Amino acid sequence: MRDAAPTTIYLQDYKPFGWIIDDVHLTFRLHPTATRVISRIRFRPDYDVTDRPFFLHGEDLKHISAKVDGHDIELRHVDGGIEADVPHAPFNWEAEVEINPEANTALEGLYRSNSMYCTQCEAEGFRKITWYPDRPDVMAQFTVRIESTAEHTPVMLSNGNGLFYQQDQTQPGAPNVSIYQDPWPKPAYLFALVAGDLVAHEDRFATMSGKDVSLAIWVRPGDEHKCAFGMEALKKSMKWDEDVYGREYDLDEFNIVAVDDFNMGAMENKGLNIFNSSCVLASPETSTDGNFERIEAIIAHEYFHNWTGNRITCRDWFQLCLKEGLTVYRDQQFTADMRSAPVARISNVLALRARQFPEDQGPLSHPVRPESFQEINNFYTATVYEKGAEVIGMLKTLVGDANYSKALDLYFERHDGDAATIEDWLQVFEDATGRDLGQFKRWYSQSGTPKVTVSEAWSEDGTLTLTFRQETAPTPGQEQKEPQVIPVNVGLLNPNGDEVMETRTLELTEAEQSFSFSGHSARPVPSILRGFSAPVILEQNMDNARRAFLLAHDTDPFNRWEAGRMLSRDALMSAIIDGAAINSDYLDGLKAVLRDDTLDPAYRALMLGQPTQSELAGLLHQAGHTPDPSRIHTASEAMRDAKATALADLLPTLYHDNQVSGTFSPEAEPAGKRALANAALALISRGDGGTLAAEQYDQADNMTQQLAALSCLLDAGTGAQQLAAFENQWSQDRLVMDKWFSLQIIHANPEDVVETTRRLTHHMDFDWKNPNRFRAVMGALQMHHAGFHHEGGDAYELLADWLIRLDPVNPQTTARMCTAFQTWRRYDAPRQEMISAQLDRIAAQEGLSGDASEMISRIRGA
């Protein structure tokens, strides 16, 4: 267990490592409880570094021996690793350690999951494998030898190209041997090893230069039928990266392995991507359309890291956004090209507002590039990933498509093989475009979500003037904010709905700026922040008639959706605050959009959505109101009832016209139709008690239809029979059972959420040590806004109980789940007191991990 009060690390204190590694040879002699790791490393001094202490990281290692140039050497064990006296000249290092994969429940380093050996080394897991400078700026070529005498490890994989495999069955006790060599220098966090009883779904890919690459997705026996979609997604990703970014794959083989116990979604280790099973395994019978789209995006994301993360990595962990923000942006581009671009953009913004905006506005707020951290695992956040991607998107908007491509080509040329920084990244754009990005850099250093307020002035000479004001509220550690560069895409519409000015990018660089548009015979209607061109909160003095106009006429798909969203939001806010009835302008506008068959069904399905209860709580808090979770829940349900009533004549048509027959396809068009039909079904079920949903459940031949129907039945209170049948049907499929666990909590009445969750924790299939299953239950608990914040605080106590239990086993998952409490200061005094008591109780645990300790401290604002 790590120190409960870890040292704070600061970006300004960065010092380069004083040694260069020419190559690394590792030998693994696998054993469940006593794996031996033998390292042979060639070091030489970096003469550009004057201070060269020889320090190697190491955690939970049983030291066996260490030698320099063949001679035993004495080690000094210090905090976090070892020191030694070594020659100030090139030397050969040899060390042997023993580790216990079976006992490694934290799932960092080398661990054993259901008889499978697996590694997870990002961010600092390699130090749990052997003595090594475990930092991203130390890059080396790796050769790995894996030995195992066990029958259950016939497949043994590592990074790079396989050079040798031997399975000797003629001599009892003779080990299986596998050797891999990665010719590309990499940091230790990209190291990977997997060994176990696995089978491969294989394919091949010819790169743009004609290189033949062997592809394989490795899974446990019985999962082979769930690999085809993932393989096609991989090949699409490889082709797209060639076509759009000119990036060709650089090894002879590319392997993906599906692992059941994994803290993250997936890991981009060079040539050997390790995936959480939920992020790669898919079949029509067991996966929803949402699962398919998520898997496609994650496979693309990890593959794109081959260049933006692997070939060019980050100098230190403060630069995490360099690889993650850019790669998220690339996978978002990919999804937009593979599916509906407007739907993809709206989905990205919904995720940003649901996850990153609350982070930006609360105690966990931090810049895209933090200035300090204690546990780097706690900074794998929506700010680094999603806001980091928005920063890339803004940069592309500002410089234009051609200059963006020019700058990326220069980036790959200049920094291939480097451990780079944000300064390196921005310098490339300055050199490629001649643009000064000094002010733009504030997006990386300032935390918080800027608020942009716009006002309009119309003059009789036909000029419309828009005045923008930007401000960012104080955040922890940053009281004063400077103006940022904010690209605002604007279009103008005539009063009859025709577009009179196509989208133009305005650049806000000052606290207040005005822009004028002349030559108009009638006052135009501005469409502002088209495509959500910057991650800001836009405030306009806009009445419902204006929003209804934009909902009906805006040519920008995002802003058209946004107008409907704002109408829905304002109606809900009025219902919560004043008890007002749902506004008819919104319902009439929604009806017109849904009748427009020229619109993508997936887009219309999004139009039927409404702000989440958590989002509404945040909006109320920003407006100076104390959110009441019960009133928010009641208003949200009233909104759904109002839509069901107002659209009653249209919903059956939407449902029946968007049924998909024939062989199941997860592609965008049929998935969009299913999305619209199931959105309609959810509203129909509010009136028919679930009759139509029961018919769909009985007839469903895919998980999308089955799960949507079951959700409707549970909402209607009539799904007990189907819920039991679902469990009986899928009890042997761990990923589907994750859905079964979550579904019951998500669709429970607020007063029943805690009891439902408690009951499920006693279910024989609740494996709380498995991150997916723990998140399926406890994640669903925190997602049920009214249930989690139900009066009495039982949900707070229940979650705290389980976090206390989990922390000694898996600190990383514990810390991430602590974020359920990050918005605690929004609520009334009794709820704040109850949450505060649970935070204190977690913090008081003896031996609390550094991960959880830091997270609790930040949430408390300490």
Secondary structure, DSSP 8 states (H G I E B T S, - for coil): ---SS---EEGGG----SEEEEEEEEEEE--SS-EEEEEEEEEEE-TT-S----EEE-SS-EEEEEEETTEE---EEETTEEE----SS-EEEEEEEEE-GGG-TT--EEEEETTEEEEE-TTTTGGGTSSB--STT--EEEEEEEEE--TT--EEEESSEEEEEE---SSTT--EEEEEEEEEEE-GGG--EEEES-EEEEEEEE-TT--EEEEEEEE-TT-GGG-HHHHHHHHHHHHHHHHHH-----SSEEEEEEESS-SSSEE--TTEEEEEGGGT---TTT--HHHHHHHHHHHHHHHHTTTBTTTBEESSGGGHHHHHHHHHHHHHHHHHHHS-HHHHHHHHHHHIIIIIHHHHTSTT---SS-SEES-GGGG-SHIIIIIHHHHHHHHHHHH-HHHHHHHHHHHHHHHTT-EE-HHHHHHHHHHHH----TTTTHHHH--S--EEEEEEEEETTTEEEEEEEEE---BTTB-------EEEEEEEE-TTS-EEEEEEEEEE-SSEEEEEE---SS--EEEESGGG-SS-EEEE---HHHHHHHHHH-SSHHHHHHHHHHHHHHHHHHHHHH-----HHHHHHHHHHHH-TTS-HHHHHHHT----HHHHHHHHHHTT----HHHHHHHHHHHHHHHHHHTTTTHHHHHHHT---SS---SHHHHHHHHHHHHHHHHHHHHHTTHHHHHHHHH--SHHHHHHHHHHHHHHT--HHHHHHHHHHHTT-HHHHHHHHHHHHHTS-GGGHHHHHHHHHTSTT--TTSHHHHIIIIIHHHH-HHHHT-TT-HHHHHHHHHHHHHTTT-HHHHHHHGGGGTTGGGS-HHHHHHHHHHHHHHHTSTT--HHHHHHHHHHHT-
